[in-house]
Amino acid sequence: MLSVLFLGAMVVCSSILTDSSDAPPLTSVTVTIIPEKATLFAGETLTFLATVVGSDSKAVNWSVEEEDGGAITSLGQYTAPKIQGIYHITATSRGRPEAMAVATITVLAYCDPLPAAFRP
């Protein structure tokens, strides 16, 4: 009798584990930014491209992590700040906000390579 009861419990447990529901399977969503690293002079601009894989929504939200670290538009165009340093921009998936990528930007102080006597 005990073995029959145990066998019955196995059938119930296995049916719970194999029960299919209407919920879609979880897929891995990844975000990448191109380029991952960049070096700009103060005030220069560069457009970044974000790619989202594993989600129907390919849109991202752009942000700059550091306060006064420059600005980035909704289209990924970054404008470096006037202060040299290392800054980070983030692309976050709109469909899955936990999926994000970070790019590192090194901003150099502006330097005019021509001496004043040779400037037009």
C-alpha positions in Angstrom: 0.0 0.0 0.0 2.8 2.4 0.8 4.5 1.8 -2.6 1.2 2.6 -4.3 0.8 5.8 -2.4 4.3 6.8 -3.2 3.8 6.0 -6.9 0.6 8.1 -6.8 2.6 11.0 -5.4 5.2 10.7 -8.2 2.5 10.9 -10.8 1.0 14.0 -9.2 4.4 15.7 -8.8 5.5 14.9 -12.4 2.2 16.3 -13.8 2.8 19.5 -11.8 6.3 19.8 -13.2 5.3 19.1 -16.8 2.1 21.2 -16.7 2.3 23.6 -19.6 0.8 27.0 -19.2 0.0 29.8 -21.6 2.9 32.0 -20.3 5.6 32.6 -22.9 9.0 31.2 -22.0 11.5 33.7 -20.6 14.1 34.6 -23.1 17.4 36.3 -22.5 17.5 39.9 -23.7 20.8 41.5 -24.5 21.8 45.1 -25.3 25.0 46.1 -27.0 26.4 49.6 -27.8 28.7 50.4 -30.7 31.3 51.7 -30.1 31.8 50.3 -26.6 34.7 52.9 -26.0 35.4 56.2 -27.5 37.8 59.2 -27.0 36.5 62.6 -27.7 37.6 66.2 -27.2 35.6 68.4 -25.0 32.4 69.5 -26.8 32.7 67.0 -29.6 29.8 64.8 -30.6 29.5 61.1 -31.5 26.5 59.0 -32.4 26.2 55.7 -30.6 24.2 52.7 -31.9 22.3 50.3 -29.6 21.2 46.8 -30.6 18.6 44.9 -28.6 18.4 41.1 -29.2 15.8 38.8 -27.7 12.9 41.3 -27.4 10.2 42.4 -29.7 10.9 46.0 -28.7 14.2 47.2 -30.2 14.0 50.7 -28.6 16.3 51.9 -25.8 16.4 54.7 -23.4 19.8 56.6 -23.4 21.3 58.2 -20.3 24.6 59.6 -19.0 25.6 58.2 -15.7 27.7 61.0 -14.3 26.2 64.4 -13.4 27.6 67.0 -15.8 29.0 64.1 -18.0 27.6 65.5 -21.2 24.3 64.9 -22.9 22.8 62.2 -25.1 19.7 62.5 -27.3 17.0 59.8 -27.8 18.8 58.9 -31.1 22.1 58.2 -29.3 24.0 61.4 -30.3 26.3 62.2 -27.4 27.9 65.6 -26.8 31.0 65.5 -24.6 31.1 67.9 -21.6 33.6 70.8 -21.4 35.5 69.0 -18.6 37.9 66.2 -19.3 37.4 62.9 -17.6 35.9 59.4 -18.0 32.2 59.2 -18.5 29.6 56.4 -19.1 26.5 56.3 -21.2 23.8 53.6 -20.8 21.4 52.1 -23.2 18.5 50.4 -21.4 16.0 48.2 -23.2 12.5 49.8 -23.1 10.9 46.3 -23.3 13.1 44.8 -20.5 14.6 47.6 -18.3 16.8 45.1 -16.6 18.7 44.6 -19.9 21.3 47.4 -20.5 24.7 48.1 -21.8 27.3 50.7 -20.9 29.9 52.5 -23.1 32.9 54.4 -21.7 33.9 57.8 -23.1 37.2 59.4 -22.4 37.0 63.2 -22.8 40.2 65.1 -23.5 40.6 68.8 -23.0 40.4 70.7 -26.2 43.8 71.4 -27.7 44.3 73.6 -30.8 47.3 72.0 -32.5 48.2 75.2 -34.5 50.1 78.0 -32.8 48.2 81.3 -32.8 50.5 82.8 -35.5 49.3 80.1 -37.9 45.6 80.2 -37.3 43.5 81.8 -40.0 
